[in-house]
Amino acid sequence: MKAWVRPVSASYTLEVGVMTNPMDPATFELVQTLTFASTTYAQHSIPLTSYTGTGRFIAFRHGLGGTYRTIYIDDITFEEIAANDLAAIAISGNTTPSVGSSANYTVRVLNNGTATQNTYAVKLFNAANTELASVAGPTLAGGATADVVIPWTPTTQGPMSIYGKVILAGDINPGNDATALMPISVQPAGVITVTIGTGAETRGCRWTSSIAIPCIKPVLPG
């Protein structure tokens, strides 16, 4: 089960459990206690596989009790935990590759199923769903994640978007197989773009006259 949760105070806790009788609070059986790092909405995943009782009612209970301690809960969803379910959850890499030069892109893969997977592929596609590159995925136990590196050499200059996708035969949930689109700008052949830091900072050089002073001061001998 997944739910988006926002507490009024980050010190609050939320208990998730199962009840056999929704009219009797005494039948509440705790499955997991959620804690919070902030007061903004965040998605929480609550596995229910550990529950072996007979209750059929999912319940939320404020961990601190009280009357006016508010926790907002939204968009509750349930996902079947199957043997075969791989998900591509993120993509990262060079946003300014060059034509004819290999660039690496990393796709994070989550084994959302229970079975260990060792026969699957992780691929790179463009926004038109054309396959760009592919590698074999590493062995991945149930519940584990892996960062899979895909080398790709662009052939066409210009802006485009790419995404990563995991391909597993018999995957029960194809809706989580692909990452979000990642915009990139392919540079002409021979052009090398260097990003310093995150690429979001700007720095300038000072000058006190009409002649610019170099940013790097040469070291003179002697």
C-alpha positions in Angstrom: 0.0 0.0 0.0 1.2 3.6 -0.8 -0.1 6.8 0.6 0.8 10.5 0.4 1.0 11.9 4.0 1.5 15.3 5.4 1.8 15.9 9.2 1.2 19.3 10.8 4.3 18.6 12.9 7.3 16.5 11.9 7.4 15.1 15.4 4.1 13.3 14.8 3.9 9.6 14.0 1.2 7.6 12.1 0.4 4.0 12.8 -0.8 1.8 10.0 -2.6 -1.5 10.8 -5.4 -3.9 10.2 -8.7 -4.4 12.0 -11.0 -7.3 12.1 -13.9 -5.1 13.2 -13.8 -1.4 12.1 -16.2 -0.5 14.9 -14.0 -1.9 17.6 -10.6 -0.1 18.1 -9.4 -3.0 20.2 -9.0 -5.1 17.1 -6.4 -2.8 15.6 -3.1 -4.7 14.9 -0.1 -2.6 14.1 1.8 -3.2 10.8 4.1 -0.2 10.6 4.7 3.1 12.2 5.5 6.1 9.9 7.8 8.9 11.0 8.3 12.1 9.2 11.3 14.3 8.2 9.2 17.4 7.3 5.7 18.8 7.2 5.3 18.6 3.4 3.5 15.8 1.5 5.6 12.7 0.9 4.7 9.3 -0.4 5.1 6.4 2.0 5.2 2.7 1.1 3.7 0.2 3.6 4.3 -3.5 2.9 1.5 -5.6 4.2 3.2 -9.0 3.6 4.1 -9.3 7.3 0.5 -9.4 8.4 -0.8 -12.9 8.8 -4.1 -12.3 10.7 -7.7 -12.5 9.4 -8.5 -8.7 9.4 -9.7 -7.2 6.2 -9.9 -3.5 7.2 -6.9 -1.2 6.7 -6.7 1.5 9.4 -4.6 4.6 10.3 -4.1 5.7 13.9 -2.3 8.8 15.1 0.8 7.7 17.0 0.5 10.4 19.6 -3.2 10.4 20.3 -4.8 13.7 21.2 -7.7 15.6 19.7 -6.2 18.3 17.5 -3.0 16.8 16.2 -3.7 16.7 12.4 -2.2 14.4 9.8 -3.4 14.7 6.2 -3.6 11.4 4.2 -4.2 11.4 0.4 -4.1 9.2 -2.7 -4.0 5.8 -1.1 -3.2 3.1 -3.6 -2.7 -0.7 -3.4 -0.3 -2.6 -5.6 -0.1 -6.4 -5.9 3.2 -7.8 -4.7 4.0 -10.3 -7.4 7.0 -12.4 -8.1 8.0 -10.5 -11.3 7.8 -6.7 -11.1 10.8 -4.5 -12.0 10.5 -0.7 -12.1 12.7 2.0 -13.6 12.5 4.8 -11.1 15.2 7.4 -12.1 17.6 8.4 -14.9 20.7 10.6 -14.7 23.7 11.4 -16.9 25.3 13.9 -19.2 22.8 16.5 -20.3 25.2 17.9 -23.0 26.7 14.9 -24.8 28.5 15.3 -28.2 27.8 13.6 -31.5 30.2 10.7 -32.0 31.3 10.6 -28.3 30.1 7.9 -25.8 28.2 9.2 -22.8 27.0 7.2 -19.8 23.4 7.3 -18.5 22.4 5.7 -15.2 19.0 4.1 -14.7 18.0 3.1 -11.2 16.1 -0.1 -11.2 13.9 -1.4 -8.3 12.9 -5.0 -7.9 9.3 -4.4 -6.7 8.6 -8.1 -6.7 9.6 -11.1 -4.5 11.7 -13.1 -7.0 15.3 -12.5 -7.6 15.8 -11.3 -11.2 18.9 -12.0 -13.4 17.5 -12.1 -16.9 16.3 -8.7 -18.0 17.5 -5.7 -20.0 17.7 -2.0 -19.2 17.3 0.2 -22.3 17.6 3.8 -23.3 14.9 5.4 -25.6 14.1 8.8 -27.1 10.8 10.5 -26.8 9.7 8.9 -30.0 10.1 5.5 -28.3 13.1 4.6 -30.5 15.6 2.4 -28.8 19.0 4.0 -28.4 21.0 1.6 -26.3 20.6 -1.5 -24.2 22.6 -3.5 -21.5 21.9 -6.6 -19.5 20.7 -5.9 -16.0 22.6 -7.3 -12.9 21.2 -9.9 -10.5 18.7 -8.1 -8.3 17.0 -9.5 -5.2 13.4 -8.8 -4.2 13.1 -5.3 -2.7 16.6 -4.3 -3.8 17.7 -1.4 -6.2 20.6 -1.2 -8.6 22.1 1.7 -10.7 22.6 0.4 -14.2 25.0 2.3 -16.5 24.1 2.5 -20.2 26.7 3.8 -22.6 25.2 5.7 -25.6 26.9 7.5 -28.5 24.6 10.2 -30.0 24.5 10.6 -33.8 22.3 13.6 -34.3 22.9 17.2 -32.9 20.2 19.1 -31.1 17.7 19.1 -28.2 15.9 15.9 -27.4 14.5 13.9 -24.4 15.5 10.4 -23.4 14.2 7.9 -20.8 15.2 4.6 -19.3 13.1 1.4 -19.4 13.5 -2.0 -17.9 12.4 -5.1 -19.9 11.5 -8.2 -18.0 9.5 -11.1 -19.5 6.3 -11.7 -17.5 6.5 -8.4 -15.6 3.1 -8.0 -14.0 3.1 -4.2 -13.9 4.3 -2.5 -17.1 3.1 0.8 -15.9 6.3 1.3 -13.8 8.8 0.1 -16.4 9.9 3.5 -17.6 11.4 6.6 -16.0 10.3 10.1 -16.6 11.8 11.9 -19.6 15.2 13.5 -19.2 15.9 16.6 -21.5 19.3 16.8 -23.1 21.1 18.9 -25.7 23.4 17.0 -28.0 26.4 19.1 -29.0 28.2 19.1 -32.4 31.0 16.5 -32.9 34.2 17.6 -31.1 32.5 20.0 -28.7 33.1 19.2 -25.1 30.9 20.9 -22.5 32.2 20.9 -18.9 29.8 21.4 -16.0 31.3 22.8 -12.8 29.4 21.9 -9.6 25.7 21.5 -10.2 25.7 23.8 -13.2 23.3 26.1 -11.5 25.8 28.6 -10.0 27.1 31.7 -11.8 30.4 33.4 -11.0 32.0 36.5 -12.5 35.3 38.3 -12.5 35.8 41.8 -11.1 37.4 44.7 -13.0 38.0 48.3 -12.0 38.7 49.8 -15.4 37.9 49.2 -19.1 40.5 46.5 -19.2 39.3 43.1 -17.9 41.4 41.4 -15.3 41.9 37.7 -15.9 40.2 35.3 -13.4 43.4 33.2 -13.2 46.5 35.0 -12.0 49.8 33.7 -13.4 52.5 32.7 -11.0 55.8 34.4 -12.0 59.1 32.7 -11.4 61.5 34.1 -8.8 
